[in-house]
Amino acid sequence: MATKKDFVQKITDGLLPLDVTAKPMFGEYGLYYKGKMFGLLCDDTFFIRVTDAGSEIAGRIGKGFPYPGAKPAFKISKAKADDHDWLINLVEATAGELPVPKKKKKTP
């Protein structure tokens, strides 16, 4: 089941004032902040990558697998997604710890 566009809009709107973008990926969406992919929206479920800094903020939040073969990620419940300050802190901490993506070389 692919993620619905209204769910994507709800999550990105909930992350304002952060400049978060959602990019389609195989019927699902990757979430980007400052050019770093920090989360996924899969089957209308919100996942955030696990980092040390994020773990300190997340506390005892559950984890899940966004898709088969994926690394475990924080599974953000509706209640947690509605906790704006907590969510903003988690996204900023997570993205702050992730490496800047490497530039792809252009092929001639």
N, C-alpha and C positions, 0 to 999 in steps of 0.2 A: 504494500500500500504506500503510495507516494505521499509526501507531505503536502498539505493544502496551502495555497498561497495566503489565505487569510490567517493561518497559524504563523507563517513566516512574518507577515506584517505585524501581528500582535507581539511577537518576540522582539523584532527590531524596534518597534515603537516603544516597547517597555525598557529598552536599553538607552533611550535618549537621556541625556544629551550626547552620549558617546556616538561617534560616527561609525556605526557597525553596518557592514554590507553583507548581504546574503547572495551567494553565487550558486546557481543550480549545478548539481553533481549527480548524474544518474537517477533523476527523479527525486532526489533529496537535496539538501542545501548545506553548504559550508558557510560558517560565520566568520567574518574577518574584522579585525580591529587593528589599526595601524599596520596594515599589510600582512598581519599574522593570522593564520587560521586557528582560532581558539575553541571553536565549537562546531557542532553539527545539529541539524534538524533532520531526524529520521523517523518516519512513521508517526508524524505529529508528536514527537518526543524531543525535548531539548537536552542536549548533552554538551558538557564542557570538559575540555582536556584536563587531565590530572597533572598538576605541577606541585612542587613543594610549597611555594607561596600560596597557591590556590587551596591546598589542603589545610593550611592554617586557618583560612577564612571559612572554608566549606564545613569544617567540623565533622559531624557524624552523618553527613549526607550519603545516600546510597549511590552505588555505582552500577553501571550496566554496559552493555555492548551495543553501540549504534548499529552495527551490521556484523554478519558472521566474519570472523577473522580479525576484527578490530581490537585495539587495546581497550581496556576498560576506561570509562569516562564517567564523570559525575553526571548522574541522572537528575535533572532539575524538575522537581515537582511543580504543580500549578501554584501551590502555596509559596514555595521559594521563588518562583518566577515573578510573583506579585510583590515580593519583598525588594523593592527598588534599590534601596541603599546597599543591602547585602549583595545583590546581583551585580551592581556596578562595581563594587569593591572586588568581587570575585573575578569579573572579566578583566579589570585593570591589572590585578595581581597576576593572573594567568598569562595574559598577553605580555606583561612586563618580563616574564621569565622565559618566554619562548624566543628562539633565535630568529633573526631576520632571515626571510627566505632568500636563497641564492638566486641570482639572476640567471635566467636561461640564456644559453648561447644561441645566437641566431645561426641557422644553417644556411649555407649559400644556395 
